[in-house]
Amino acid sequence: MKKEDRKKKLELLIEKQKAKIKEDYGALFDECIVALGDGVTIFSDNKSEELYDLFEEHVPFTEWGRLDWKKFSNPLNINNIVELTDLLSSEEEIEIYWSHDKFPVLKAKFDNIQKAFDDVIAVSANTFLFVRGKYVIEINREGEITLGYLGNGFFN
């Protein structure tokens, strides 16, 4: 075997080994995945980074990392998760983002998110539920839930 062939084979083996190493995102994230159940999509680190960038392009943030609700027309303050069930379809696929660390983006049906709500919001201080072009929901560390519609004149 030529030296170049061995080098390529070694590089391939190293890449395969790196792919096998699963990053540990902590017990709360793992519990969230289990609670969301079957059908949850866990995006790769690369895809998650891409999705976080798109999310930040489509949604206005303050400099301290909260959504800038002044830039929304008529954001809705929601008292609890039950009120959201009256506004959202249980079958709607929703992306889940967090404010701290770089957890992978998840996608799950709203029905599953509702059932696992406490586990979803426990992962980080602020949690964002997002459907591109439709709406964004922020659940902050104080437990306040705010919904803002995107597009169709609802977003300034």
Sequence and secondary structure as in RCSB ss.txt:
>XXXX:A:sequence
MKKEDRKKKLELLIEKQKAKIKEDYGALFDECIVALGDGVTIFSDNKSEELYDLFEEHVPFTEWGRLDWKKFSNP
LNINNIVELTDLLSSEEEIEIYWSHDKFPVLKAKFDNIQKAFDDVIAVSANTFLFVRGKYVIEINREGEITLGYL
GNGFFN
>XXXX:A:secstr
  HHHHHHHHHHHHHHHHHH      HHHHHHHHHH TT EE  HHHHHHHHHHHHHHS B TTSSB GGGBSS 
EEESSHHHHHHHS TT EEEEEESSTT   EEEEHHHHHHTHHHHHTSSSSEEEEETTTEEEEE TT  EEEEE 
STTSB 
